[in-house]
Amino acid sequence: MVAHLLKLKLILLRNSLKRSPWQIVGIAFGALYGLGLLGLMLAGLFFLTFNEPELARTLVILGGSAAVLGWAIVPVVATGVDMTLDPARFVTFAIPMRQMILGLALGSLIGIPGIITLASALIQAAAWWQYPAAVLAGIPAAVIAVLTCVVMARLGVAATTSLASSRRFKDVSGIVIIIPLMFIGPIIGFTATAVAFNGDFLRRLADILAWTPLGSAWAVPGDIALGSAGTGLLRLLISALFLALISWAWKALLARALVTPAHNATASRSAGKLGFFARFPATPTGAVAARALTYWVRDPRYSASLIIVPVLAVVLIFAVQTGEGLPPVVLAIGPLVAFLLAFGISADISYDNTAFALHISSGVSGMADRAGRAIACAVFALPATLVAAVVPPIVIGRPEALPVLLGVSVGLLLSGLGLSSVFSARYTYNVPLPGENAFKTPPGSTGRTMLVQFIWMGMQFVISLPMLIPAALYLFGLGGVWGWVTLALGIVYGSAALVAGIRIGGRWLDKRAPEVLLAVSVNK
């Protein structure tokens, strides 16, 4: 039965590659990237274990701890990233629990993340080749470390499956769990400061992690190589006991999920409340805007993408802060927020999936569709952009930069919404299906997604040149008048680009609406 589950995983992986050449491209890029990392790690570790074994041990513990933490967090943050062997699908099959657990665990290693993790663990064990005892202990420690990663991932999936019977949980949990990412900036700043003022910070951090389940298995070969065999064996025992504990927890949650499979609960709503539909005019454009804005508020696939905006702003602030305050680079927050929010509707039709058929069957014109979606995004994007453009120059004492920042930010937002209105009518790619986790990546879609996003960014830069050129003249000190020119161009030219994008995108959508529906409905 274990072999059958592994064969099933391979068949599903093979079939997914047959769906589109872009999926093969994505797999190829991922594989090349992983092989490159493995090569660098192999060369670096073999060199360090021979010359700086203490440094090699520190890096292995830190990297291994990050790997375990990543395997544990990603399934919680992105439930359903790889559900080809979803336990809920085996509810009607009488598969022995022991064989199912082993099959699911080994099946998790089939794929780029599993292969890279397994190869990395074995390579770091073999890197201590000049210490035979370290290699002999490092191989089983590496196996335990990899199994810990896999079981932690499956434990998160099983726990989420048990809790996901509520639709409200699905809508809220993904967003709530991402909130701690807001602390990435402070963590980065604190770590950088600690390393700068204390050269032993990373070594001491590794020593702490080595006594936790995150890094205990990864510390074993380094401890033995440095002459602490007793400590290494004790940490190996800690790793084995922790693996047994989480395996037992996974078995219990899996058994519960198989007996009580998750179901979608329908939330009761009071009749007569139209929400945003009551706040927009009763026109095709107003109806589309109300529907799109409802998606932005209630659909985690939309709202989760908004988390990226404040996260990047926080990371930027803490990454560039100095002891003397915030540097002028924080002025880029306004244009950055505008750029990201404008890109937000570049895949809105893809998110509709088969629901886009409502627009076709009801006779909504392409222009009304494009305008409604742009208006819905602008409802929150315009205030956010204005705040992001006004607050930084006031905080750092550069109010004279307000006109140029407002011009660039508003211009990027308006022209970007126009460009996205064209792009989403012409270029589509696979996105998480309705009801799936917002952070799920459909297999093999990475290549096409990256290509479309790269083309969008290039075209956005080109159409923004009329605003960027006077902004550059202002930055080069050629006169404050260029800041006001930038502001005027940002409003006038940006509005013209938005209207042109809505019209062009609307005409394209009218011509190829059936093809668009077919494209967004393929990902089932």
C-alpha positions in Angstrom: 0.0 0.0 0.0 2.9 2.4 0.7 4.3 1.7 -2.8 0.8 2.3 -4.2 0.6 5.7 -2.6 4.0 6.7 -3.8 3.1 5.5 -7.3 -0.1 7.6 -7.1 1.8 10.7 -6.2 4.2 10.2 -9.1 1.2 9.7 -11.5 -0.4 12.9 -10.3 2.8 14.8 -10.7 3.3 13.4 -14.2 -0.3 14.3 -15.2 0.1 17.8 -13.8 3.1 18.3 -16.1 1.1 17.4 -19.2 -1.5 20.2 -18.7 0.7 23.0 -19.9 4.3 23.6 -21.1 4.5 26.4 -18.5 4.2 23.9 -15.7 7.3 22.1 -17.1 9.1 25.5 -17.3 8.2 26.2 -13.7 9.5 22.8 -12.5 12.7 23.3 -14.6 13.4 26.7 -13.1 12.7 25.4 -9.6 15.0 22.4 -10.1 17.8 24.5 -11.6 17.5 26.9 -8.6 17.6 24.0 -6.2 20.6 22.4 -7.9 22.4 25.7 -7.8 21.8 26.0 -4.0 22.9 22.5 -3.5 26.1 23.0 -5.4 27.0 26.2 -3.4 26.2 24.5 -0.2 28.3 21.4 -1.0 31.3 23.5 -1.9 31.0 25.9 1.1 30.4 23.1 3.7 33.3 21.0 2.5 35.6 24.0 2.7 34.3 25.1 6.1 34.4 21.7 7.7 38.1 21.4 6.7 39.1 24.9 7.7 36.4 26.4 10.1 34.5 23.5 11.6 33.0 25.7 14.3 31.6 28.1 11.7 30.3 25.2 9.6 28.5 23.8 12.7 26.9 27.2 13.3 25.7 27.6 9.7 24.3 24.1 9.5 22.3 24.5 12.7 20.9 27.9 11.6 20.1 26.7 8.1 18.6 23.4 9.4 16.5 25.2 12.0 15.2 27.6 9.4 14.3 24.6 7.2 12.3 22.8 10.0 10.6 26.1 10.8 9.7 26.6 7.2 8.2 23.1 6.8 6.2 23.7 10.0 4.8 27.1 9.1 4.2 27.0 5.4 1.4 24.3 5.6 -0.4 26.4 8.3 0.0 29.7 6.3 -0.7 28.1 3.0 -3.0 25.1 3.7 -3.4 23.1 0.6 -0.1 24.0 -1.1 0.4 20.4 -2.1 -2.8 18.4 -1.5 -2.3 15.7 -4.2 -2.4 13.2 -1.3 -5.0 15.0 0.8 -5.9 12.7 3.7 -9.6 13.7 3.3 -9.6 12.0 -0.1 -9.0 8.6 1.6 -11.9 8.7 3.9 -13.8 6.0 2.0 -10.8 3.7 1.7 -9.9 1.2 4.4 -6.2 1.9 4.4 -4.3 0.8 7.5 -3.2 3.8 9.5 0.5 2.8 9.7 0.7 2.3 6.0 -1.1 5.6 5.3 1.2 7.6 7.5 4.3 6.1 6.0 3.0 6.6 2.5 2.0 10.2 3.1 5.3 11.0 4.8 7.4 9.5 1.9 5.1 11.0 -0.7 5.9 14.5 0.7 9.5 14.0 -0.4 8.4 13.6 -4.0 8.8 17.1 -5.4 11.4 19.8 -5.5 11.1 20.9 -1.8 11.4 17.4 -0.5 14.2 16.4 -2.8 16.2 19.5 -2.0 15.7 19.1 1.8 16.7 15.4 1.7 19.8 16.1 -0.5 20.8 19.1 1.7 20.6 17.0 4.9 22.6 14.2 3.5 25.2 16.6 2.0 25.8 18.3 5.3 26.3 15.0 6.9 28.8 13.9 4.3 30.6 17.2 4.5 32.2 16.0 7.8 34.1 13.3 5.8 37.3 13.9 7.7 35.5 12.9 10.9 34.2 9.3 10.2 32.3 9.2 13.6 30.5 12.4 12.7 29.4 11.0 9.3 28.1 7.8 10.9 26.1 9.8 13.4 25.2 12.5 10.9 23.4 10.2 8.5 20.7 9.0 10.9 20.5 12.5 12.3 19.9 13.8 8.8 17.1 11.2 8.2 15.5 12.2 11.5 15.8 15.9 10.6 14.1 15.4 7.2 11.4 13.2 8.7 10.8 15.9 11.3 10.3 18.4 8.5 7.8 16.2 6.7 5.9 15.2 9.8 5.7 18.8 11.0 4.3 19.8 7.6 1.7 16.9 7.7 0.8 17.7 11.3 -0.1 21.2 10.3 -2.2 19.9 7.4 -4.0 17.4 9.6 -4.6 20.0 12.2 -6.0 22.5 9.7 -8.1 19.7 8.1 -9.7 19.1 11.5 -10.4 22.7 12.1 -11.4 23.7 8.6 -15.1 22.7 8.8 -16.0 26.3 9.2 -15.9 28.6 6.2 -15.3 31.5 8.5 -12.1 29.8 9.7 -10.9 29.4 6.1 -11.6 33.1 5.4 -10.0 34.5 8.6 -7.2 32.0 9.5 -5.0 32.6 6.6 -5.0 36.4 7.1 -4.7 36.2 10.9 -1.7 33.8 10.7 0.1 36.2 8.3 -0.1 39.1 10.7 3.1 38.0 12.6 4.9 38.6 9.3 4.5 42.2 10.1 7.3 41.6 12.6 9.8 40.6 9.9 11.1 44.1 9.7 11.9 44.4 13.5 13.4 40.9 13.5 15.7 41.7 10.6 16.7 45.0 12.2 17.3 43.4 15.6 19.4 40.6 14.1 21.5 43.0 12.0 22.1 45.2 15.0 23.0 42.2 17.2 25.4 40.8 14.7 27.0 44.2 14.2 27.6 44.8 17.9 28.2 41.2 18.9 30.2 39.0 16.6 29.3 35.9 18.6 25.6 36.5 18.3 25.0 33.9 15.6 27.1 31.3 17.3 25.3 31.8 20.6 21.9 31.6 18.7 23.0 28.3 17.2 24.0 26.9 20.6 20.5 27.8 21.8 18.7 26.2 18.8 20.9 23.1 19.1 19.0 22.2 22.3 15.6 22.7 20.7 13.8 20.3 18.3 14.5 22.8 15.5 18.3 22.4 15.5 19.1 19.4 17.7 19.4 16.9 14.8 21.5 19.3 12.7 24.0 19.8 15.6 24.8 16.1 16.0 27.7 15.7 13.4 29.2 19.1 14.3 29.3 18.2 18.0 30.9 14.9 17.4 33.5 16.4 15.0 34.4 19.0 17.7 34.9 16.3 20.3 31.5 16.5 22.2 30.3 13.0 21.4 28.2 12.8 24.5 26.4 16.1 23.8 25.8 15.0 20.2 24.3 11.7 21.1 22.0 13.4 23.7 20.8 15.8 21.0 20.2 12.9 18.7 18.0 11.4 21.4 16.1 14.6 21.8 15.5 14.7 18.0 14.3 11.1 18.0 11.9 11.6 20.9 10.5 14.8 19.3 9.9 12.9 16.1 8.1 10.2 17.9 5.9 12.8 19.7 4.9 14.7 16.6 4.3 11.4 14.8 1.9 10.3 17.5 0.1 13.7 17.3 -0.1 13.5 13.5 -1.6 10.0 13.8 -4.2 11.1 16.3 -5.2 14.1 14.2 -5.2 12.1 11.0 -7.5 9.5 12.5 -9.9 12.2 13.6 -9.9 13.8 10.2 -10.6 10.5 8.5 -13.6 9.8 10.9 -14.9 13.4 10.8 -14.0 14.8 7.4 -14.1 18.6 6.9 -17.1 20.2 5.4 -18.1 23.6 4.3 -20.4 25.2 6.8 -22.7 27.8 5.4 -22.9 31.0 7.5 -26.3 32.4 8.1 -26.8 35.9 7.0 -29.7 38.3 7.6 -32.0 38.8 4.7 -32.3 42.2 3.1 -28.7 43.4 3.5 -27.2 44.1 0.1 -23.8 45.2 1.4 -21.8 47.2 -1.2 -24.6 46.7 -3.7 -26.7 49.2 -1.8 -23.9 51.8 -1.9 -23.2 51.7 -5.7 -25.5 52.9 -8.4 -27.7 50.4 -10.1 -25.7 50.2 -13.3 -23.5 47.5 -14.8 -20.4 49.4 -13.7 -21.8 49.9 -10.2 -22.8 46.2 -9.9 -19.3 45.0 -11.0 -17.7 47.5 -8.6 -19.8 46.3 -5.7 -19.1 42.6 -6.5 -15.4 43.2 -6.9 -15.2 45.2 -3.7 -17.1 42.5 -1.9 -14.4 40.1 -3.1 -11.6 42.4 -1.8 -13.2 42.4 1.7 -14.4 38.8 2.0 -12.3 36.6 -0.3 -9.0 35.8 1.3 -7.3 35.4 -2.1 -7.8 39.1 -2.6 -7.4 40.4 0.9 -4.3 38.3 1.7 -2.5 40.0 -1.1 -3.0 43.3 0.7 -0.9 42.1 3.6 2.1 42.3 1.3 1.8 46.1 1.1 2.2 46.9 4.8 4.7 44.1 5.3 7.0 45.5 2.6 6.6 49.0 4.0 7.6 47.8 7.5 10.5 45.8 6.1 11.8 48.8 4.2 11.6 51.1 7.2 13.4 48.7 9.5 15.9 47.7 6.9 17.1 51.2 6.2 16.8 52.9 9.6 19.9 54.2 11.2 20.8 55.6 14.6 20.1 59.1 13.3 16.6 58.4 12.1 14.9 57.4 8.9 16.9 58.1 5.6 15.3 59.7 2.6 14.8 56.3 0.9 11.5 55.9 3.0 10.0 58.4 0.6 9.8 55.5 -1.9 7.0 53.9 0.2 4.3 56.0 -1.6 5.3 54.9 -5.1 5.8 51.4 -3.9 2.4 51.1 -2.4 0.8 52.5 -5.6 2.7 50.1 -7.8 1.7 47.1 -5.8 -2.0 48.0 -5.4 -2.3 48.8 -9.1 -0.9 45.3 -9.9 -3.6 43.8 -7.6 -6.3 43.6 -10.3 -4.0 42.2 -13.0 -5.4 38.7 -12.4 -8.9 39.5 -11.2 -10.7 37.6 -13.9 -8.5 34.5 -13.1 -9.8 34.7 -9.5 -13.4 34.7 -10.8 -12.9 31.3 -12.3 -16.3 30.0 -13.7 -18.2 32.9 -12.0 -17.0 35.0 -14.9 -19.7 33.3 -16.9 -22.2 35.6 -15.1 -20.7 38.6 -16.7 -21.0 37.0 -20.2 -24.5 35.7 -19.7 -25.9 38.9 -18.3 -24.5 41.0 -21.1 -22.2 43.2 -19.1 -20.0 45.1 -21.5 -16.2 44.8 -21.4 -15.9 48.5 -20.6 -18.3 48.3 -17.6 -16.4 45.2 -16.4 -13.0 47.0 -16.6 -14.3 50.2 -15.0 -16.1 48.5 -12.2 -13.1 46.5 -11.1 -10.8 49.5 -11.3 -13.2 51.6 -9.2 -13.4 48.9 -6.6 -9.7 48.7 -6.3 -9.4 52.5 -6.2 -11.8 52.8 -3.3 -9.1 51.7 -0.9 -6.0 52.0 -3.1 -6.3 55.7 -3.6 -6.5 56.6 0.2 -3.7 54.1 1.0 -1.5 55.7 -1.7 -2.2 59.2 -0.5 -1.3 58.3 3.1 1.8 56.5 2.0 2.9 59.4 -0.1 2.2 62.2 2.5 3.2 60.7 5.8 7.0 59.8 5.1 8.1 63.3 3.9 6.3 65.0 6.9 7.9 62.5 9.3 11.4 63.1 8.1 11.0 66.8 7.6 10.9 67.0 3.8 7.5 68.6 3.1 8.8 70.2 0.0 8.9 66.7 -1.6 5.1 66.3 -1.3 4.2 67.5 -4.9 6.6 65.2 -6.6 5.7 62.2 -4.4 2.0 62.7 -4.8 2.4 63.1 -8.6 4.5 59.9 -9.0 2.3 57.9 -6.6 -1.0 58.9 -8.0 0.3 58.6 -11.5 1.6 55.1 -10.9 -1.7 54.0 -9.3 -4.0 55.4 -12.1 -1.8 54.3 -15.0 -1.2 50.9 -13.3 -4.9 50.3 -12.9 -5.3 51.1 -16.6 -2.5 48.7 -17.6 -4.0 46.0 -15.3 -7.4 46.5 -17.0 -5.7 45.7 -20.3 -3.6 42.8 -19.0 -6.3 40.9 -17.1 -8.4 41.0 -20.3 -5.7 39.4 -22.4 -3.3 37.4 -20.1 -4.5 34.9 -17.6 -2.7 32.4 -15.4 -3.6 29.8 -12.8 -4.4 31.1 -9.4 -5.9 29.4 -6.2 -9.4 28.3 -6.9 -12.4 29.7 -5.0 -12.4 28.3 -1.5 -8.7 27.3 -1.6 -6.0 28.9 0.5 -4.8 32.3 -0.8 -1.2 31.2 -0.8 -1.6 28.0 -2.7 0.5 27.9 -5.9 -1.0 25.7 -8.6 1.5 23.2 -9.9 3.7 24.4 -12.7 2.2 27.9 -12.9 5.2 29.7 -11.6 6.9 30.2 -15.0 3.9 31.8 -16.8 3.1 33.8 -13.7 6.6 35.3 -13.5 6.7 36.0 -17.2 3.3 37.9 -17.1 4.3 39.8 -14.0 7.7 40.7 -15.6 6.1 42.0 -18.8 3.6 44.0 -16.7 6.3 45.7 -14.7 8.3 46.5 -17.9 5.3 48.1 -19.5 4.4 50.0 -16.4 7.8 51.5 -16.3 7.5 52.5 -20.0 4.1 54.2 -19.7 5.2 55.9 -16.5 8.1 57.7 -18.1 6.2 61.0 -18.7 5.8 61.3 -14.9 9.2 59.8 -14.0 11.3 62.2 -16.2 10.1 65.4 -14.5 10.4 63.7 -11.1 14.0 62.8 -11.9 14.7 66.5 -12.9 13.4 67.5 -9.5 15.6 65.0 -7.7 18.6 66.3 -9.6 18.0 69.8 -8.2 16.8 71.5 -11.4 14.1 73.4 -9.7 11.1 72.9 -7.5 8.8 73.6 -10.4 9.4 70.1 -11.7 7.7 68.7 -8.6 4.5 70.6 -9.5 4.8 69.5 -13.1 5.1 65.9 -11.8 1.9 66.4 -9.7 0.0 67.8 -12.7 1.2 65.0 -15.0 0.4 62.4 -12.4 -3.2 63.4 -12.2 -3.9 64.3 -15.8 -1.7 61.7 -17.6 -2.6 59.0 -15.0 -6.3 59.6 -15.5 -5.9 59.5 -19.3 -4.0 56.3 -19.1 -6.7 54.8 -16.8 -9.5 55.7 -19.2 -7.5 54.4 -22.2 -6.7 51.2 -20.4 -10.4 50.7 -19.5 -11.4 51.2 -23.1 -8.8 49.0 -24.7 -9.3 46.3 -22.1 -13.0 46.6 -22.6 -12.8 46.1 -26.3 -10.5 43.1 -25.9 -12.8 41.6 -23.4 -15.8 42.0 -25.7 -14.0 40.3 -28.5 -12.6 37.3 -26.6 -14.9 36.8 -23.5 -15.6 33.1 -24.4 -11.8 32.4 -24.7 -11.2 34.2 -21.4 -13.9 32.1 -19.7 -12.3 28.9 -21.1 -8.8 30.0 -19.9 -9.9 30.8 -16.3 -12.0 27.7 -16.1 -9.3 25.2 -17.0 -7.7 25.3 -13.6 -10.1 22.9 -11.9 
